[in-house]
Amino acid sequence: MLADVVIKVVVAFVILLVAVMLYIWAMRKVIADMQNRIGPNRAGPYGVLQTLADGIKLFFKEQSIPDSADRPVFRLAPYLSIMPAFLMFCVVPIGGTVSILGHQTFLQVVDLPVGALFILAMSGLGVYGVMLAGWSSGSKYPLLGSVRASAQLLSYEAAFGLAVLGVLIQAGTLSTHDIFVQQQWTNAWSFVTHWYWLKTFIAFGIFLIAATAETNHPPFDLVEAEQELVGGFNTEYTGIRFAIFFLAEFMNVITMSAIAVTLFLGGPSGPSLGFLATNNVLNVWFLPMIWFLAKVLALLFVTVWVRASLPRIRYDRLMSFGWKWLIEIAILWVLVTATVQVANVEDWNALAASSIAVAAALGAYGVLYAAMPKSDELIEEFH
């Protein structure tokens, strides 16, 4: 059993590293196409090795530490940023039940009974690396960047957790593997009847927005607003430590896409494809991974599209959107989801119950929004 775990840990880490390298290359090529440019085309076929070349360059660059820095914390902070992304990926199922070294096991590093809570805990820990990096630098601008990052991440963490809660109410379990099993492909309409993206479509949208903010991805990349912060929390970092922060950011994007696929889009489930259905090895091992990869790639393409299309949001608007819109909508949607779930259990009229719950939620939100101070009023009061 120990050998199985070691093999899965090593394979998962290698997959994430290679995925980050390919994602950065693909992102640069797609954005170049959108902007009528060529993009990376020198290092390797079609420039696919450009990211590897950049990483090697940064690995051998000089490591500098400011005299005023807290050296132990300064060195530790980059690793505190990258570890949560990898640990979250460990509970994501990328396939079904397979045999490794004679043992039947799930195609994921570990199936925790509280896997969803583990995801929420790890997503919250990511802020520590950012905060400690800015604080330990001994400089004012990185500290301002880390404070801004902490406020942003904590603000959208609430909406992120409430979006996940909407799925957990439907699934009735905290295990990511059990959530995937409940979305197994059984007929041609399973993507509508079994996957949770439609049943909890509001939660799905909130999850995508909050996950984008959690990963500091554009248009929520206010922690790196160069014109305001001289580069953000990682200003004093150089070489490989600087690269680890960006590795953590892109690894988080991939991990969040994988989590979205697991919770809302059926995970590795999908229809059988002709001859693969009769080949047990291909059907059990490769076909689920192909479906999982296709869904993750689709979401990653959306992240690149958003990066190339939307401008950076003003910081007060970003915080206002998180606190005044996203969290309230997420709370009300959780109440609606819980009402519909109770209606199904108690054998009430689901349509009537859901209609009443939605109407009550809209009314409550209208009252809350009317009572909220407007952003312009707050700015005037501040001045």
JOBEL-V301403 format. One record per run of one state. SS is the DSSP state (a for helix, b for strand, c for the rest). FROM is the first residue (numbers start at 0). TO is the last residue. Records with the same first field share a line. If there is no record, write none. Layout:
SS: FROM-TO + FROM-TO
//
This chain:
c: 0-0 + 34-43 + 47-48 + 59-69 + 89-95 + 100-101 + 106-113 + 136-138 + 171-174 + 182-188 + 193-194 + 199-199 + 214-220 + 224-224 + 229-237 + 264-272 + 278-278 + 309-313 + 345-348 + 371-373 + 382-382
a: 1-33 + 44-46 + 49-58 + 70-88 + 114-135 + 139-170 + 175-181 + 189-192 + 195-198 + 200-213 + 221-223 + 225-228 + 238-263 + 273-277 + 279-308 + 314-344 + 349-370 + 374-381
b: 96-99 + 102-105
//
